[in-house]
Amino acid sequence: MIWMKAQDVFILLGQVPSMVTFENVKLEHETEKALLLKIKGEKYWLPKSQITLEGDEVEIPDWLVASMEPVIEKPDKFKRK
């Protein structure tokens, strides 16, 4: 079985995914494969392989924007001390 990135599938099909650009983005946290970005006051985990982050702007494919859900943070009373 061959695994491909979604963007590679679009290219093979001769399609280029539409990109959505967000400005004033803040990088909150980074792992090997994902970024936690604050966009319009909400935090989102996004895969590095699908986005382009330059300065405070991020480009995200429209299909990924359509499925983005903000991170739900625990209220302070549930956090460990």
Phi, psi and omega in degrees: 000136180253128177259136180227152173289150180303321181295328178291324178296316178302317181295317178298327180276000179078020180244147175246121181295142175288140181251143177249131181254130174246138179252167180057041179272141179241130176281118182265321183201154180222137171241184180299324187243352185216161176237140172260111184246142174262115183235120180051042175084355180245150179258138181224136170274127180229140180289131179302328185291345185249351186236165174233118180249121177227112182064238180254023177240141177230139174252128182230135178300144183300326179295330178281322177302320182297337182251006181291135175231135182293154177288134176264118181266147178289140173297155183307326184293342179263350181284147178289148179261000000 
